[in-house]
Amino acid sequence: VVLLLSLLGLAAAGKLLAVPADGSHWLSMREVLDILAQRGHEVVVVAPEVSMHIKQSKTFVMKMYAVPYTQEEMEKDFQAFFQRSFEEGWVFERFFKVYEGIKSLTDWWVSSCKQLLQNKEIIRYLEENKFDAILTDPVVTCGAILAEHFSLPAAYFLRGIPCGLDLDATLCPKPPSYVPRAFTENTDRMSFLQRVKNLLFDIPNVFLCDFAFQPYSKLASEFLQREVTVLDLLRKGSVWLLRLDFVLEYPRPLMPNIIPIGGVNCAHK
């Protein structure tokens, strides 16, 4: 009994900093944060004043910061990205449309992240609160930058990162001979020619990664005052919570700190 009582301190509630991505990414995270708050954890969410779905809640503290764009401007670009993503056409035409859409969204997210990192009042508030961990969606790497700055263990809550940067960061094997690439329409059972096609479709990812995440690397280097890349930041993630399930996804190797939680996207009763 004495031993069990002595362990109660290990189960004490903690302080969690959440840096979410907007849109549908936020909807799943919000449910997790609500449950954590109900279990006694103190949750603080940092988000821009202009967003699609991120709103105030009674279950957690919301710290908001100003951004240099309006609701109408943001929604216009998001709608254009969604429309381009679902358009049919030649595969390379679809690829370049998604490429342009990612560039547009990256501009919004980098601008928002820059405003947060330059907000001395919020940064001072976060420093003084001594959080135990940070929960963030690394598709927007602002949370990873803050985790490095505050030396906090980071839990990544994500569906995936463009060009497979999450697999590179976790050292997950992803040979193009076996793991299907986006836009190929291949399955995990491929002929020789399909494997060659898979390899060819993997080549643009090298340029896409550099293009999409270079602005974040520059922003992180300026804020942390040392040269750092997005891959460097992601490699320090403590646990990766993947919003996928191999019932619907092609199986692939995962590292021990990667946990599939695809059910979190489903309505529950």
N, C-alpha and C positions, 0 to 999 in steps of 0.2 A: 504493500500500500504506500509506504514511504517513497519507494522508487517511482511508482506511478505519479504520485503527487509532485515529485521533483521534475517530472517531464512535462508538466502542464505549461511551464514557461515557454517550452519550445513550440507550443501550439498557439501562442499569443497572436493577436491580430497585428498586421503590419501596415505600413504606409506605401501605397502604390501610386506611381506616377504613370499616367496613360497619355501617349501621344498618338492619336489615331490618324488614319487616312479618311478622307471624306467619301461620300457616296455609299455604295452597298458595303464597302469594307467596314464602315462604322456600324452598320446595323447588327452584325454578328458580335462585334466587340462590345457593344452596349449591353447586350444580354449578359455577357460574362462579367462585366463591371457591376451590373445590378446585383448579380448573385454574390460576388465578392463583398460588396457593400453590406448586403443582408447578413453575411457571415461575420461581420464585425470589422472588416478591413477598412481603413481610411483610404479613399480613392480620390485623386485629383486629376482632372482631365484638362489638358492644355489644347486649345483649338482657336482657329481664326474666327473673327466676328462674322465673316461672310462664309457660309457653307451651305451645302445642299440638305444635309440631314442632321448634323451635329447640333443638338439643342440642350438647353439647361435641363437638369434633372434634380429631383429631391434626394436621390440616393448617393450622389457624389458631388464634390466641389468642382465648379467649372471656372477656369481662368482663361479669359479670352483676350486676344490682342488684335489691334487694327491692321488691316491690309490695304494695299493701294489699288483695289479693284472693287467693282460693284457686283451685286448678286446677279444682275441681268447679264453682265459681261461674262461672268463665270459660267452661268447656265447655258448661254449661247454656245460657248466652246465645248462644253461637256456634251451637249446634244449633238453637235457636229461630229464629235469623236465617236459617239455611240452609233450614229447613222452610218459613218464610214466603216465601222467595224463589222457591220452586218451586211454590207453590200456584197453582191456576188461579182464575179469577174475572173480574169486571168490571175493566176496565183501571184505573179510578181506585182501586178497592179494592186491586188489586195494587200500585199506586204508593204508597199510604199504608202498606201493610204493609212495603214496602222502606224507606220513609221512617222508620218506627219502628225497623226493624232497624238502619239506619245510625246512628240516634241512640244505640241501645244500644251498638254497637261503638265509636262515637266516644267514649262515656263511658269505656270500657275503655282505649282508646288514649291519650286525654288524661291519664287517671290515671297510666298507665305512663310517659308522656313527662315528666310533672311530677316523678315520682320520680327519673327519670334526671337531669333538669336541676338538681334539688336535691341530688344526690349529689356532694358536694364532692370526695370521694376519687377518683371516676371522672373527673370533669371535670378535676381536677388531673393525673391520669394521661394523659388525652388531650392536654392542653396541653403536657405535657413530652415527648410522643413525636413531635411535629412531623411529622404525616402529610402526604403529598403530595396526597391527594385523598380524597373520601368517596363511597361507593356506597350509595345508599339508595332505598327505595321511597316515593315522595312521597304515596302514599295515606295514610300516617302521616307527618306533616310534621316529626317530631322530628329526623330527619336533616338536613332543610333548615335548621332552626334552628341546629343545631350547625355546619353548613357556613358559615352567616353569622357565627356567633360566632368560629370559628377562621379565617375568611377562606380557606376551602378551595374549590377547584373541585369542583363536585358533578356526579356522573353519576347520572341518575335511571333506575331499573330498574323498569318498571311495565307493567301491562296497561291501565290507564286510571284516571282520577280521576272521581268522581261529578260530575255536572252539567257535564262538559266543561271543568273548570278547567285541565286540561293544555293544551287547545287555546287557551284565553284567554292562558295564560302564555307560550306559544310564538308567539302571533299567527297561528296557523293559520286560514285561512279556513274557516268552517263554516256557510255560509248554509243556513237551514232549507228553502230552495227545492230544494236538491240533496243535502244530507247527511241521511240518515234519522236520526230521533231514537228513543231507547229507548221501548219499549212501543207504538210506532205500528204495528209490523209492516209498515212501508213498505219498499220496495226503493229503489235509487238511480234508478229510473225511475218517476216519479210523475205522476199526473194533477193538474189544478189543485186539485181538492177534497182530494186527498191532501197536496198542498203546504200547503194551509190547515191541515189537521189537524196536519201536522208543525210548523207555526209555533205552533199552540195548545199542543201538547205541550211546546214549548220554554219556555213562560212559567214553569211551576213551578220550573225549574232556577234561576232568579234567587233564589227564596226558599230552595231546597234548599241552594245553595252557602253562603249567609249562615248558615243554620242549622247546617250540618255543620262549617264551618271557623271560625266565630267563636270557639269555645273555643281553637283553636290560635292564632289571631291574638292573643287575650288573653294566652295563655301565652308566646308569642314576645315580645310587647311587654314583659311583666314581666321576662323573662330578659335580653333585649337592652337593656332600659332605654331604649327609644324606641318610638314608635308604628310598628307594622309590621303588614302583612296577610299572609296566606298567599300571595296572588297576588304580592306584592312579593318574597317569598322564592323562589317557583318561577320567577320571571322570570330569576333569576340562575343557573339551571341551565346547565352547560356543554354537556352532551350528554344526550339523551333516548333510552334504549334501550327501545323498545316491544315487548312480548312479543305481537306480532300479525303477521299476514301477510295480504296482500291476496288471497291465494288463498281465504281464508275470510271476509275482511272486505270491506265495501263500500269501494272506493277513495275517497280524499279527499286533499287537498293536504297536504304535509308540508314543514316547514322543513329547511334543510340540516343542522342539528344533531340531527335526529330520524332514528333508524335502526331500521327494523323488524327484529326478531330472533325472529320467531315460532317458528323451528325449535328454539329453546332449550327449549320446552315438550315436545318430542317425545323419545321414547326413541331413543338413538343406538347404533350398533354400529361 
